[in-house]
Amino acid sequence: MLNGPDFVRDMRRGEEDAVDALLRAAFAGPDEADLVRRLRKGRDMAGESVLTWQGEVIGYFALSRMRAPKGWLCLAPVAIHPDWQGKRHGQRMMGMLSEWARISGRYVVVLGQVAFYERGGFSQARAARLTTPYPVENTLLAGPGTDAPEVTLKYPRAFDGL
C-alpha cells in the first residue's frame, strides 16, 4: 500500500490553477505564480512537471529556455506544498531532474538554497565561472560532464526586474 506521492510527471492541461494555488501556498505570496504566468505568456516555458498525491498537485517545478547560452535551461520555481515539506520530496524531484540533465546533455541553471540543490545533484562549484545578473554564490548547475563552463547567462525576459 502506497502512502506517499505518485511519480513526477509532466503537468497536464487544466492543472494551471492547482499549480498557481500550490505556488501561492508554498511561497506565501503571488511572486512565483506571477513568474510562471509571465514565462507561459512569453512562450519561454520548456516544461512543467508536477508531483501529485490522490489527484492533488503537491509539488511542481518549471524549466524555461535561457536566452543565452543557446540550449540551456533555467529551473524556477520549485515548490512543495507546505503540508508535504521536510519529507525529501523536493530533493527527490531535483535528483531526478539533475540526472535527466546529465544523461540528456542539457545544462540546467538554478538560483537558490545551495544545500538543498546540492543534495539534489546540482553543483555550486560547476557554476562558479558563470557570469550572471544574480548572485553567483547562489547559482548552481546540473548537466553533462564535470567542467565549470565560463559563459554569460541571459535569463528569459520574465526574470527582468526580479
N, C-alpha and C positions, 0 to 999 in steps of 0.2 A: 504494500500500500504506500503510495506516494504522499508525502506531507510537505511538499515544497514546490517551488515554481517549476513551470514547464521549461523547455529549451528556449534559448534565444532564437527569434525568427524575425523575418522582415515584417515591418509594420504593414498592416492592411488598410485599404481604403475604408474610411468610416471610423478609424481609430484616432483621428486627429484630436477630437475633443477629449478623449481619455488621456492622451499624451499631454495635452495642454493642462488638464487638471493635475496630472502627476507632477509636471514641472512646477506648477504653482505651489503645490504642497511640499515638494522636496526642497525648494529654494525660498519658500515663504515670500513669494512675490512674483511679479509678471516678467522680469527681465529675460530669463531663459526662454520662456514661452514666446515672448516677442522676438527674440533672436531666431527661433525656429520658424516663425511666420515669415520673417524677412528672408531667411535662406530659401524657403519654399517659393516665395514670391519672386526672388531673384533667379530662380532656377539653378541655384548653386548646390542644392542637395544632391549628394551622390548616393545616399542610402540612409534609411532609418530603421532601427531594429528595436524590438520590444521583448521584454520578459513578462510572461503572463502567469497567472495562477487562477484557476477556476473562472476563466473568462475576463478577469480584471487585469489591466496593464499595471504592473508593479515596478517595472524597470524600463529604461529607454536609453539609447544613445543615437547620435546623429553623426554622419560623416558628410562633409561638404568638400567641394573642389576648391583647392587653393588656386589663386590667380597665378602664383609662381612659387616654386618651380612646377612646371607642367607635369601633371600626373600625380602630384602629391595631394594628400587628403588631410583635412582638419577634423579632429574629434571634438565636438561640442554641440550641445551639452551631454552630460552623462547624469542620469538620475535614478535613484531607487526610492520608492515610496517610504516615508518615514517609519511606517509600521514594519518594514522589512529591512531597514538599515542595520548594519552591525552583524549581519549573518553571512557575509562574504559573497553575496550575490553580485555586487558590483565588481568585486575582484574577479569573480568567475567570468563575467561578461568581458572584462578588459583582457583577461588571459586568452579567451577565445579570439578576441579581436587582434591582439598582438601576434598570435600565432597565424591568423589569417594573413596579416600584413607580411609576415616573414615568408610564408610559402607562396603568396601571390606576387611577391616582388613589389609591393606598394608601400611607399613611405606614408606614415600617419603621424601627424604632429598633434600634441595636446598641451594645453596650458592649464596647470592645476597643482593639486597637492602632490608633491614629489613622492612621498612614501606610498600613497595609495596607488598611483600609476606604476611605480616601480614594482610593487607586489604583483601587478597585473602584466608585467613583462615589458613595459616601456622603459627607456633609458634616458636619464638626465645627462649622463656623460656623452652619449652619442649626439645630443642636441647642443653641446657646449660651443660649437663653432658656427651655429646658425646666427644669422643677422635677422632680428625680429623686432617688431614695434612693441612687443610685450617683454616682460622681464625674462631674460634667458635662463635665469636660475630656477624658474618655474616652468620651463619648457622641456618637454620630453619627446622622445622619438621611438617609434617602432617601425620595423621594416626589414628588408633583406640585409644580410651582411652584418659586420660588426664595426664598420667605419664610422667616423664622425664627419658627415658631409659639411662642406663650407659653402652654403648657399644663402640667398636672401629670401625670406618668406614674405609673400604678399597674400594676406587672408582675403576671403570673399568680402565683397562690399558690405554685406550685412554686419560685419565686425567694425566698420568705420565708426569712430566716435566712442567705442567702448573703452 
